[in-house]
Amino acid sequence: MKALITGIDGFVGRYLVKYLLLNNIEVYGTYLDRIDKNEFANELKLLQMDISNKERVGSILEEVNPDYIIHLAAQSSASISWENPQLTMGVNVNGTINLLEGIRELDLDPRVLLVGSSEEYGFIKSEDIPVNEAQDLRPGNPYAVSKIAQTKIGEVYARAYNLDIIMVRAFNHIGPKQRPTFVASDFAKRIAEIEQGIIDPVLMVGNLDAKRDFTDVRDIVKAYYLLLKEGIQGELYNVGSGNSYAIQYILDTLLSLADVEIEIKTDPSRMRPSDVPIVECDNSKLVKLTEWKANYTIEETLEDVLNYWRENI
């Protein structure tokens, strides 16, 4: 069996490669521009591809002829989506159309996993918690709109052309190697820098009240694999732990693992009120179908994140 992962050089792609290889699946991965090939296993076949280039997408599909496609390639920053909505729509919407049109035009028959985001749910009310797949969508940024469009395109192509497509909405995922633009990795990196005397033992923080559904990336890719095996064509699945944690708890857990005393100070510039106080995933549809469950506790994940930064400062 062969799998093609688009956007393999992202946070999730690196873990998905390992999981698929462990399950004896031959893996091909696409990247946009430059890539450090030393980060990947020798068994992996790496291919340069711009998802916005329809001809290149078609040629890769024809060359690989995969049994599975996991579509991770995306412009995934909400802030960039405000700065450049055209780019966001071009990559996330037109790129997905290029992929599905390539499959259709070449008469291929892979199972396709379109990876969306819990951002699609947008402004979630307290009575909506936990959020299931039927929840009304109230997107709060162009990125969320682009991912809604991706999901809807997947539904249309599955129905109109009988393509074997499954859609997921992934909630917050964390783990070692995540960029420090994300809260848990940011805290962990700065704690590691304090431990090594690189910065003063003061941690500036913003709003700590918001609660989010955090899942270890290693559990996320396990869910993706199970859906590739067992998911129902044309269906949408939430992927998340089913538990929400306050940012305050994330910080307190990391501080409890620190080797030094750290002072916490509020930074007014970081004190942006959360439009969505709590996000929590209803994963019952995924669990009922696949019996998926998380292997990592939030505490284990945070310790792994901190240890990663201790070793990679």
C-alpha beads as a LAMMPS data file, in Angstrom:
LAMMPS data file: protein, C-alpha beads

313 atoms
312 bonds

1 atom types
1 bond types

-500.0 500.0 xlo xhi
-500.0 500.0 ylo yhi
-500.0 500.0 zlo zhi

Masses

1 110.0

Atoms # bond

1 1 1 0.000 0.000 0.000
2 1 1 1.190 3.513 -0.854
3 1 1 0.348 6.770 0.891
4 1 1 0.890 10.315 -0.385
5 1 1 1.118 13.022 2.270
6 1 1 0.859 16.585 0.977
7 1 1 2.671 19.141 3.133
8 1 1 4.773 16.457 4.778
9 1 1 7.249 18.926 6.272
10 1 1 4.733 20.382 8.736
11 1 1 4.356 19.481 12.411
12 1 1 1.821 16.680 11.860
13 1 1 3.438 15.323 8.698
14 1 1 6.654 14.402 10.482
15 1 1 4.759 12.197 12.936
16 1 1 2.386 10.750 10.363
17 1 1 5.326 9.520 8.269
18 1 1 6.665 7.463 11.164
19 1 1 3.255 6.022 12.002
20 1 1 2.533 4.932 8.438
21 1 1 5.984 3.397 7.982
22 1 1 5.536 1.434 11.216
23 1 1 2.338 0.052 9.689
24 1 1 4.182 -1.105 6.562
25 1 1 2.804 1.566 4.257
26 1 1 5.092 2.985 1.577
27 1 1 5.154 6.752 1.994
28 1 1 5.575 9.582 -0.504
29 1 1 5.561 13.158 0.730
30 1 1 5.325 16.534 -0.969
31 1 1 6.898 19.780 0.186
32 1 1 6.572 23.299 -1.184
33 1 1 10.079 24.671 -1.523
34 1 1 13.017 23.529 0.613
35 1 1 13.228 20.624 3.024
36 1 1 15.831 19.091 5.315
37 1 1 15.843 15.531 4.074
38 1 1 17.922 14.419 7.066
39 1 1 14.812 14.804 9.247
40 1 1 13.045 11.992 7.426
41 1 1 13.497 8.245 7.167
42 1 1 15.405 6.911 4.170
43 1 1 12.369 4.872 3.115
44 1 1 10.423 8.065 2.421
45 1 1 10.164 9.431 -1.134
46 1 1 10.152 13.241 -1.134
47 1 1 8.673 15.239 -4.015
48 1 1 8.581 19.000 -4.543
49 1 1 5.061 20.236 -5.284
50 1 1 3.099 23.462 -5.087
51 1 1 -0.501 22.455 -4.376
52 1 1 -1.579 25.593 -6.267
53 1 1 0.005 24.259 -9.471
54 1 1 -2.643 22.020 -11.057
55 1 1 -0.288 20.488 -13.620
56 1 1 2.324 19.577 -11.023
57 1 1 -0.331 18.100 -8.748
58 1 1 -1.587 15.952 -11.603
59 1 1 1.895 14.732 -12.519
60 1 1 2.628 13.717 -8.900
61 1 1 -0.665 11.850 -8.654
62 1 1 0.045 10.031 -11.907
63 1 1 3.584 9.161 -10.820
64 1 1 2.693 7.869 -7.354
65 1 1 -0.834 6.487 -7.940
66 1 1 -1.382 6.236 -4.166
67 1 1 -3.829 4.080 -2.251
68 1 1 -4.138 6.778 0.419
69 1 1 -3.806 10.552 0.304
70 1 1 -3.563 12.615 3.479
71 1 1 -3.980 16.261 2.537
72 1 1 -2.039 18.406 5.025
73 1 1 -0.697 21.084 2.660
74 1 1 -2.270 24.376 3.725
75 1 1 -1.824 27.981 4.710
76 1 1 -2.631 27.287 8.356
77 1 1 -2.127 30.619 10.101
78 1 1 -5.225 32.594 11.092
79 1 1 -3.162 35.808 11.365
80 1 1 -1.677 35.368 7.879
81 1 1 -5.186 34.726 6.570
82 1 1 -6.096 38.276 7.617
83 1 1 -2.957 39.695 6.005
84 1 1 -3.288 37.665 2.806
85 1 1 -6.759 36.163 2.352
86 1 1 -6.115 35.618 -1.363
87 1 1 -3.145 33.362 -0.606
88 1 1 -5.128 31.492 2.029
89 1 1 -8.048 30.816 -0.297
90 1 1 -5.731 29.972 -3.191
91 1 1 -3.818 27.346 -1.233
92 1 1 -6.583 25.897 0.914
93 1 1 -9.508 26.005 -1.507
94 1 1 -8.043 25.957 -5.015
95 1 1 -5.277 23.610 -3.873
96 1 1 -7.847 21.114 -2.644
97 1 1 -9.769 21.422 -5.912
98 1 1 -6.526 20.783 -7.835
99 1 1 -5.988 17.609 -5.837
100 1 1 -9.522 16.274 -6.256
101 1 1 -9.721 17.258 -9.918
102 1 1 -6.416 15.478 -10.528
103 1 1 -7.790 12.314 -8.968
104 1 1 -10.974 12.579 -11.029
105 1 1 -9.284 13.369 -14.341
106 1 1 -6.757 10.544 -13.957
107 1 1 -9.518 8.146 -12.897
108 1 1 -7.619 7.177 -9.740
109 1 1 -9.286 5.595 -6.730
110 1 1 -7.385 6.526 -3.548
111 1 1 -8.915 7.029 -0.142
112 1 1 -8.485 10.750 0.612
113 1 1 -8.328 12.301 4.084
114 1 1 -8.985 16.055 3.984
115 1 1 -7.671 17.586 7.189
116 1 1 -9.669 20.544 8.438
117 1 1 -9.696 22.455 11.700
118 1 1 -11.846 23.127 14.751
119 1 1 -11.445 26.780 13.705
120 1 1 -14.313 26.026 11.326
121 1 1 -16.712 26.064 14.298
122 1 1 -15.617 29.606 15.134
123 1 1 -17.547 31.411 17.849
124 1 1 -18.663 28.586 20.116
125 1 1 -21.285 29.231 22.783
126 1 1 -21.136 27.580 26.202
127 1 1 -24.298 25.613 25.422
128 1 1 -22.566 24.121 22.363
129 1 1 -19.948 22.323 24.493
130 1 1 -18.850 19.668 23.674
131 1 1 -18.852 20.504 19.971
132 1 1 -20.115 17.817 17.600
133 1 1 -19.979 17.620 13.812
134 1 1 -23.517 19.003 13.397
135 1 1 -22.690 22.243 15.203
136 1 1 -23.487 25.495 13.362
137 1 1 -20.386 27.099 11.847
138 1 1 -19.556 30.671 12.868
139 1 1 -16.076 31.240 11.388
140 1 1 -14.034 34.057 12.860
141 1 1 -11.278 34.490 10.274
142 1 1 -10.529 33.825 6.584
143 1 1 -8.524 30.699 7.443
144 1 1 -11.602 29.155 9.060
145 1 1 -13.698 30.075 6.007
146 1 1 -11.143 28.420 3.714
147 1 1 -11.262 25.204 5.725
148 1 1 -15.063 25.192 5.687
149 1 1 -14.862 25.492 1.902
150 1 1 -12.390 22.596 1.794
151 1 1 -14.755 20.413 3.809
152 1 1 -17.733 21.306 1.639
153 1 1 -15.766 20.663 -1.545
154 1 1 -14.877 17.240 -0.180
155 1 1 -18.518 16.479 0.504
156 1 1 -19.533 17.567 -3.003
157 1 1 -16.832 15.529 -4.773
158 1 1 -17.605 12.447 -2.667
159 1 1 -21.271 12.709 -3.612
160 1 1 -21.062 13.928 -7.223
161 1 1 -18.073 11.879 -8.411
162 1 1 -18.128 9.016 -5.891
163 1 1 -14.596 9.854 -4.755
164 1 1 -13.573 8.055 -1.567
165 1 1 -13.127 11.145 0.618
166 1 1 -13.224 11.501 4.397
167 1 1 -13.115 14.875 6.167
168 1 1 -11.784 15.600 9.633
169 1 1 -11.862 18.636 11.896
170 1 1 -8.807 18.459 14.119
171 1 1 -8.767 20.269 17.452
172 1 1 -5.620 21.732 19.062
173 1 1 -2.691 19.346 18.938
174 1 1 0.613 19.666 20.739
175 1 1 3.855 17.762 21.089
176 1 1 7.617 17.863 20.699
177 1 1 8.936 19.807 17.667
178 1 1 5.940 22.151 17.517
179 1 1 6.824 25.752 16.682
180 1 1 6.937 28.156 19.652
181 1 1 4.222 30.274 18.052
182 1 1 1.856 27.861 19.827
183 1 1 1.205 28.372 23.523
184 1 1 2.479 25.128 25.088
185 1 1 5.629 25.096 22.993
186 1 1 6.171 28.798 23.678
187 1 1 5.972 28.330 27.444
188 1 1 8.206 25.238 27.332
189 1 1 10.863 26.895 25.191
190 1 1 11.090 29.922 27.466
191 1 1 11.259 27.733 30.586
192 1 1 14.113 25.758 29.025
193 1 1 15.896 29.034 28.189
194 1 1 15.468 30.181 31.803
195 1 1 16.837 26.871 33.114
196 1 1 19.928 27.304 30.928
197 1 1 20.449 30.921 31.984
198 1 1 19.750 32.311 28.535
199 1 1 16.979 34.639 29.712
200 1 1 15.959 36.037 33.099
201 1 1 13.718 33.839 35.304
202 1 1 10.593 35.796 34.450
203 1 1 7.807 34.520 32.233
204 1 1 5.548 37.111 30.635
205 1 1 2.070 35.750 29.928
206 1 1 -1.252 36.845 28.501
207 1 1 -4.791 35.558 29.014
208 1 1 -4.665 32.241 30.893
209 1 1 -8.407 31.685 31.291
210 1 1 -9.262 30.265 27.864
211 1 1 -9.807 26.494 27.779
212 1 1 -8.898 24.383 24.770
213 1 1 -9.045 20.720 23.757
214 1 1 -5.375 19.694 23.501
215 1 1 -4.373 16.322 22.044
216 1 1 -0.905 14.846 21.618
217 1 1 0.111 14.896 17.957
218 1 1 1.064 11.223 18.243
219 1 1 -2.538 10.417 19.143
220 1 1 -3.795 12.649 16.338
221 1 1 -1.902 10.698 13.663
222 1 1 -3.179 7.429 15.117
223 1 1 -6.728 8.745 14.635
224 1 1 -5.920 9.709 11.031
225 1 1 -4.616 6.198 10.356
226 1 1 -7.711 4.565 11.848
227 1 1 -9.954 6.775 9.727
228 1 1 -8.001 5.848 6.608
229 1 1 -8.738 2.222 7.464
230 1 1 -12.271 2.467 8.832
231 1 1 -13.790 5.857 7.962
232 1 1 -16.995 6.020 5.938
233 1 1 -16.871 7.719 2.541
234 1 1 -18.268 11.253 2.564
235 1 1 -18.379 11.503 6.364
236 1 1 -16.900 14.162 8.652
237 1 1 -15.183 13.349 11.950
238 1 1 -13.993 15.477 14.855
239 1 1 -10.518 14.523 16.083
240 1 1 -9.682 15.635 19.604
241 1 1 -9.238 14.367 23.148
242 1 1 -12.707 15.270 24.411
243 1 1 -11.170 17.169 27.339
244 1 1 -10.508 20.890 27.682
245 1 1 -7.671 22.436 29.682
246 1 1 -7.197 26.037 30.751
247 1 1 -4.028 27.753 29.515
248 1 1 -3.384 28.347 33.234
249 1 1 -3.210 24.559 33.734
250 1 1 -0.786 24.196 30.828
251 1 1 1.461 26.823 32.411
252 1 1 1.192 25.413 35.946
253 1 1 2.051 21.900 34.749
254 1 1 5.147 23.104 32.896
255 1 1 6.231 25.216 35.882
256 1 1 5.924 22.165 38.146
257 1 1 8.474 20.431 35.885
258 1 1 10.930 23.336 35.857
259 1 1 14.271 23.049 37.652
260 1 1 14.284 26.697 38.780
261 1 1 11.940 29.191 40.374
262 1 1 10.206 31.353 37.764
263 1 1 8.297 34.560 38.314
264 1 1 5.099 35.004 36.325
265 1 1 4.153 38.482 35.150
266 1 1 1.196 39.636 33.101
267 1 1 2.107 41.348 29.841
268 1 1 -0.666 43.806 28.855
269 1 1 0.316 43.439 25.185
270 1 1 -0.494 39.715 25.412
271 1 1 -3.793 40.214 27.230
272 1 1 -6.144 39.713 24.310
273 1 1 -9.536 38.563 25.562
274 1 1 -10.619 35.235 24.136
275 1 1 -13.646 35.411 21.846
276 1 1 -14.219 31.729 22.641
277 1 1 -13.719 30.985 26.364
278 1 1 -13.898 27.202 25.951
279 1 1 -13.476 24.710 23.105
280 1 1 -14.050 21.017 23.762
281 1 1 -14.415 18.248 21.194
282 1 1 -17.220 15.730 21.035
283 1 1 -15.258 12.810 19.570
284 1 1 -17.963 10.188 20.057
285 1 1 -18.422 9.614 16.311
286 1 1 -14.716 8.834 15.881
287 1 1 -14.561 6.661 19.008
288 1 1 -17.696 4.686 18.172
289 1 1 -16.386 3.837 14.703
290 1 1 -12.702 3.161 15.442
291 1 1 -12.429 2.681 19.232
292 1 1 -9.697 5.335 19.158
293 1 1 -8.443 6.600 22.491
294 1 1 -5.591 8.847 23.478
295 1 1 -2.448 7.115 24.768
296 1 1 -0.788 10.251 26.125
297 1 1 -2.005 12.299 29.062
298 1 1 -1.682 16.072 28.858
299 1 1 0.967 15.901 31.606
300 1 1 3.072 13.362 29.674
301 1 1 2.849 15.439 26.520
302 1 1 3.897 18.638 28.266
303 1 1 6.879 16.905 29.856
304 1 1 7.946 15.643 26.413
305 1 1 7.570 19.156 24.969
306 1 1 9.723 20.647 27.731
307 1 1 12.372 17.951 27.361
308 1 1 12.465 18.563 23.606
309 1 1 13.303 22.236 24.149
310 1 1 15.849 21.370 26.850
311 1 1 17.665 19.304 24.244
312 1 1 17.203 21.707 21.317
313 1 1 17.804 25.243 22.581

Bonds

1 1 1 2
2 1 2 3
3 1 3 4
4 1 4 5
5 1 5 6
6 1 6 7
7 1 7 8
8 1 8 9
9 1 9 10
10 1 10 11
11 1 11 12
12 1 12 13
13 1 13 14
14 1 14 15
15 1 15 16
16 1 16 17
17 1 17 18
18 1 18 19
19 1 19 20
20 1 20 21
21 1 21 22
22 1 22 23
23 1 23 24
24 1 24 25
25 1 25 26
26 1 26 27
27 1 27 28
28 1 28 29
29 1 29 30
30 1 30 31
31 1 31 32
32 1 32 33
33 1 33 34
34 1 34 35
35 1 35 36
36 1 36 37
37 1 37 38
38 1 38 39
39 1 39 40
40 1 40 41
41 1 41 42
42 1 42 43
43 1 43 44
44 1 44 45
45 1 45 46
46 1 46 47
47 1 47 48
48 1 48 49
49 1 49 50
50 1 50 51
51 1 51 52
52 1 52 53
53 1 53 54
54 1 54 55
55 1 55 56
56 1 56 57
57 1 57 58
58 1 58 59
59 1 59 60
60 1 60 61
61 1 61 62
62 1 62 63
63 1 63 64
64 1 64 65
65 1 65 66
66 1 66 67
67 1 67 68
68 1 68 69
69 1 69 70
70 1 70 71
71 1 71 72
72 1 72 73
73 1 73 74
74 1 74 75
75 1 75 76
76 1 76 77
77 1 77 78
78 1 78 79
79 1 79 80
80 1 80 81
81 1 81 82
82 1 82 83
83 1 83 84
84 1 84 85
85 1 85 86
86 1 86 87
87 1 87 88
88 1 88 89
89 1 89 90
90 1 90 91
91 1 91 92
92 1 92 93
93 1 93 94
94 1 94 95
95 1 95 96
96 1 96 97
97 1 97 98
98 1 98 99
99 1 99 100
100 1 100 101
101 1 101 102
102 1 102 103
103 1 103 104
104 1 104 105
105 1 105 106
106 1 106 107
107 1 107 108
108 1 108 109
109 1 109 110
110 1 110 111
111 1 111 112
112 1 112 113
113 1 113 114
114 1 114 115
115 1 115 116
116 1 116 117
117 1 117 118
118 1 118 119
119 1 119 120
120 1 120 121
121 1 121 122
122 1 122 123
123 1 123 124
124 1 124 125
125 1 125 126
126 1 126 127
127 1 127 128
128 1 128 129
129 1 129 130
130 1 130 131
131 1 131 132
132 1 132 133
133 1 133 134
134 1 134 135
135 1 135 136
136 1 136 137
137 1 137 138
138 1 138 139
139 1 139 140
140 1 140 141
141 1 141 142
142 1 142 143
143 1 143 144
144 1 144 145
145 1 145 146
146 1 146 147
147 1 147 148
148 1 148 149
149 1 149 150
150 1 150 151
151 1 151 152
152 1 152 153
153 1 153 154
154 1 154 155
155 1 155 156
156 1 156 157
157 1 157 158
158 1 158 159
159 1 159 160
160 1 160 161
161 1 161 162
162 1 162 163
163 1 163 164
164 1 164 165
165 1 165 166
166 1 166 167
167 1 167 168
168 1 168 169
169 1 169 170
170 1 170 171
171 1 171 172
172 1 172 173
173 1 173 174
174 1 174 175
175 1 175 176
176 1 176 177
177 1 177 178
178 1 178 179
179 1 179 180
180 1 180 181
181 1 181 182
182 1 182 183
183 1 183 184
184 1 184 185
185 1 185 186
186 1 186 187
187 1 187 188
188 1 188 189
189 1 189 190
190 1 190 191
191 1 191 192
192 1 192 193
193 1 193 194
194 1 194 195
195 1 195 196
196 1 196 197
197 1 197 198
198 1 198 199
199 1 199 200
200 1 200 201
201 1 201 202
202 1 202 203
203 1 203 204
204 1 204 205
205 1 205 206
206 1 206 207
207 1 207 208
208 1 208 209
209 1 209 210
210 1 210 211
211 1 211 212
212 1 212 213
213 1 213 214
214 1 214 215
215 1 215 216
216 1 216 217
217 1 217 218
218 1 218 219
219 1 219 220
220 1 220 221
221 1 221 222
222 1 222 223
223 1 223 224
224 1 224 225
225 1 225 226
226 1 226 227
227 1 227 228
228 1 228 229
229 1 229 230
230 1 230 231
231 1 231 232
232 1 232 233
233 1 233 234
234 1 234 235
235 1 235 236
236 1 236 237
237 1 237 238
238 1 238 239
239 1 239 240
240 1 240 241
241 1 241 242
242 1 242 243
243 1 243 244
244 1 244 245
245 1 245 246
246 1 246 247
247 1 247 248
248 1 248 249
249 1 249 250
250 1 250 251
251 1 251 252
252 1 252 253
253 1 253 254
254 1 254 255
255 1 255 256
256 1 256 257
257 1 257 258
258 1 258 259
259 1 259 260
260 1 260 261
261 1 261 262
262 1 262 263
263 1 263 264
264 1 264 265
265 1 265 266
266 1 266 267
267 1 267 268
268 1 268 269
269 1 269 270
270 1 270 271
271 1 271 272
272 1 272 273
273 1 273 274
274 1 274 275
275 1 275 276
276 1 276 277
277 1 277 278
278 1 278 279
279 1 279 280
280 1 280 281
281 1 281 282
282 1 282 283
283 1 283 284
284 1 284 285
285 1 285 286
286 1 286 287
287 1 287 288
288 1 288 289
289 1 289 290
290 1 290 291
291 1 291 292
292 1 292 293
293 1 293 294
294 1 294 295
295 1 295 296
296 1 296 297
297 1 297 298
298 1 298 299
299 1 299 300
300 1 300 301
301 1 301 302
302 1 302 303
303 1 303 304
304 1 304 305
305 1 305 306
306 1 306 307
307 1 307 308
308 1 308 309
309 1 309 310
310 1 310 311
311 1 311 312
312 1 312 313
